Amino acid sequence: MSSSIISLLSLAGKQTTIYLGTFTLIAGVIGGLLNIIVFLSLRTFRESSAAFYLTIMSIFNVGQLLTGLLSRMMTSGFGIDWSLTSLFYCKFRYYCFNVCASTSMTCICLAIIDQYLATSSRAQWQQWCNMKVARRLVFLFVLIWIIHNTPFMIYYDHIISITTGTVTCTSTNIIFQQYVSYVNVLIIGKVIPICITFVFGLLAYHNVQQLGYRTVPLVRRELDKQLTVMILVLIVFAFFTNIPFIIVNILLAIPELTQDPVVSAQIQFANLVATSLVYIYFASPFYIYICVSNRFRRQLIHVSFEIYLNRWQPGRMVINQVMPGT
């Protein structure tokens, strides 16, 4: 009976990885690229520091999906593990995956902090919301995460099992592996960003509620409202898609729960589902934006048809402008 349950969970996990993973990967890459195109095509977004953070986040989300989810699909779903055939890929995959994940979570934190400052009634705080500061912060944090994750390039290697002779790509340093599991993945990658976005999300929401009582230019007010709503909904979605991953990893750290084969298989399946939810979060921003912001939908249509489609129709002059709206 227990063996049939374990086999069923294994099959369910494989099918989930293949079908849900394929859909998430395709939708995520397309959505990420569309985000980048829209944010870079409109001057409104190019001059906004919060939109700049969202643009960088979209770039690293695509990188995270390609280095993380694609490899996971090929390994778990089709039995093709590129990290076993290439030592460089063994090292680079985990390195790039963690750099992209850390940078993406950093950008959503910076974006909501930026919106809190931008919607603040204090002029001196609003001065921090500019492209010069945004570029420097992104450069600084990308550099930090590149250096911080360098041990992946050092400690990850091909290990040959003495008993079975099979090759695995894993860390050769136990202390570093524990640091990755508990500090890098859970605390730095999940708990801290969730706490930061939760606190500043509430503060930014309160500021937006007060915008109507201040003398603020209409275009700026509508942009601040649009970006704040987009980021806040993304933060809420991030909370519900990342919390299961934290819970499951805490359960995996309890040795008593993994001694029973059936319970261990159930937790492993839960871990697979929780990891899939995390990837869904990285694939979701574009679809959240078009669902919660009518203005973003009009901007997408404007960029798609009025700018790029008309490039194939010489002689027409197009004004790059989208009327303010909510």
N, C-alpha and C positions, 0 to 999 in steps of 0.2 A: 504493500500500500504506500509506504513512504517513498519507495523508488519511483512509483508512478507519479506521485505528487511532484517530486524533484524533476522528473522528465518533463512533466506538463509545464512547470514554471520555466524550465530551460527553453522549451519550444516557444512559450509565450514571450519570453524575453527576446529571443532571436527575431520573432516576427515583429515585435514592437520596434526593435532597433532598425530593422529593414524598412518597414513601411512608414512609421512615424518619423524616423530619422531622415528618410528620403524627402518626405514632404517638408519637414522643418528646414532642411538644408537648402532646397530649391527656393522655398518661399523666403527664407532668411537672406540668402544672397541677393535675390531680386529686390527685396524690400530695402536692404542695405544700400544697394547701388542707386535705387531711386531716391532714397534719402539724400545721398551725397549729391546727386544731380540737382535736386530741388534746392538744397541749401547753398550750393555753389552758383546756381544760376540767377538767383534773385538778390539784388543789392540789399534789400531789407535784411536778409539773413547774413549776407557777407559782412555787414557792419555790426552785427549783434554778437557779443561775446558768448551768450548762452547758446545761440545757434552754432557757433564755432565749436563749442564743446560737444554738441550733439553730432556735428559732422565728423569730428575725430572719433567719437564713440562708434558711429556707423562703420567707419573704416576698420576699426579694430574688431568690431562684431563680425564683420565678414571674414577677417583673418582668423578669428577664433572658431568660427563655424568650419572653415576649410581645414584648419590644422587639428581641431578637436573632434568635431562631429563626423567629418568625412572619414577620418582614420578609424574612429569607433565603429562606424557602419561597416567598413570593409573588414575589420577584425572580427567583431561580434556577429555580424550578419552573414558575411560571405567567407570567413576564415582566411582572409588575405591580410597579413600583417606586414606592412612595409617597413616597420621599425626593426624587424628581424632580418631583413635582407640588406639593410643599409645602416651602418653604425652612425653615420652622420644624421640620418633621419631619426634614429632612435634618440639622439641627444636633442636635435633641433625641434622635433615635434613637441616635446614637453616644455622646452624652453619658450618657443614661440607661443604655444597655447597659453602658458601662464602669463607671459608679457601682455598678450592681447586681453586676457580676462581681467588682469589687474588694471590695465589702462582704461578699459571700458567702464569698470565700476568706479574708477577715479573720476572719469568724465561726467558720469551722472551725478556724482557728489558735487563736483565743481559747478555743474549746470544749475542745480537747485540752490546752491549757495549764491551763485551769481544772480539768480532771479530774486532771492531774498534781499540782496543788496540793491538790485535795480529797482525794486518796488518799495524800498524803504523810504520813509519821509525825511531821512537825514541825507543832505546833499553830499557830505563828505564820504559817506558809504557808497553812494551811487557812482562816485568817481573811480571806484575800483572796477567798475564794469566797463571795460574797454578792451579792444583787440590787442593792444600792446601787452597788457597784463595777462590776458588769456593765452597768447602765444608763449609767453615766458613760463607760465604755469604748466602748460601742456608739455613743453620741451623739458622742464625740470622733472616732472613726474614720469615721463617716458624714459628719461635717462635713469631715474631712480629704479624703475622696474626692470630695465635692461641689466643694470648692475646687480640688483637684488636677485634676479633669476639666473645669473651666470652659473651658479653651482650645478644647474641642470646639465650644462654642457661639460661639466667636469666629472660629476659622480655617476651619471647615467651611462650604462655600458651593457654590452652583450654578456650574459652570464650563462654558462653551460652547466646543466644539471649533471651531477656525478652519477646518479642512479638511472635517469631516463635518457640523458644525452641531448635533451631538448634545449633550445636557445631561448632565452627571455631577455627583454629589454627592461631593465630595472635599475634602481639606485644601488650602488655598491657601498653607500654610507648609511647605516641604520639611523643614526642621529638626524641626518639630513632628511631622510624619508619621514621620520616622525614629525620633524619641523614642518615639512610640506603638508602632511595630513592634518595636523591640528592647528598650526599657526598660519601658514600661508593660505591654505584653502578655506578653513573655517573662519578664523578670526580676522585676518587681513582681507580675505576675499569675500566674506559674507557678512559676519556680525558687525564689523566696523562700518562698512558702507550702508547697511540697513539702518543702523542707529543714526548715522549722519543724515541720511536722506529723510528719515522719519522726523527728526527734530526740525531741520531746516524746511522740510515740506510743510509742516504745520505753521511755521513762521511766515513762509512765503504766501501761503493761503490766506493768512490773516492780513497780510499787507495788500494782497489783491482785492480783498473785500473793502479796503479803505480807499482804493484808487478813485472811485467815483466822487469822493469828497475832496479831492485835491485838484489843483490846477495843473493838469498834465496834457500835453498835446495829444490829440485824438489818435494819430498814427502810432505814437509810442505806447499809448495806453492799450490799444488793441493788440499790439505786438507783445507787450508784457503779459496781457491776459492769455493770449494764444499760447505762448511758450510755457507759461506757468501751468496752465491746464494740461498741456501735452506732457510735461515733465512729471507733474503730480500723479497723473493716471499711470504713467510708466513706472513710477516708484511703487504705487500700490500693487501693480502687476508683478513687479520684481519681488515684493515682500511675499506674496502668495506662491510664487514659483521657486523661491529660494529657501523658504522655511522648511519644506519637506526634506530637502537635501541636507540641511543642518541636523534635523532630527534623526534621519537615517544614519548619518555618519557618527552621531553620538551613540546610537544603538550598536553600530559595528565595533565601537571601541570597548564594548562590554564583552569580555571573553565568555561568560556564562551563556550568552544568547547564541553564540556561534558554535557551541559544542554539539548541539543537536543538529543533524544533517537537514532535517525538514525545516526547522526554524531558520537555519543558516541560509537555505535556498530561498525561503520567503523574504528574508532581509535583503539578500542579493537582488531579488526581483524588485523589491521596493526601492533599492538603490538605483537600479536601472531606470525605473520610472521617474524617480526624483531627479536623476541626471538629465533625463529627457526633458523634464520641465525647465531645468536651468537653460538648456539649449533653446527651448521655445522662447524663453525670455530674451535671449540674445537675438532671436530671429524676429521678435515682435514689434520693435519700435515703429516701423513704418505703418503697420496696420493699426496700431493704437492711435497714431497721429491722424490717420484719415477717418477713424471712427469718432474721435472726440472733437476734432476741429474742422468745422465747415470751411474756415478760411484756408486751412492747409489743403483741403480737397480742391478748392478753386485755384490755389497756387500750383498744385500738381497739374491740373488741366491746362493752366496758363503756360507752364513750362513745357509740357508735352506737345501741345498743339500750336500755341501762339509763338513760341520761340524756336523749338527744334524742328517741328514739322514745316514751318514757313521758311526754314533755311533752304528747302528744296524748291521754294517758290520765289525766285528773285524778283525784285521790283516792288515788293510790299514792305512798308515800314510798320514795325510793330513797337508799341510802347510797352516797356518792361515795367508794368505796374499792376498790382492787384488791389482793388478797393478794400479799405478796412472793413472788417466784419467779425462776428463772433462765431 
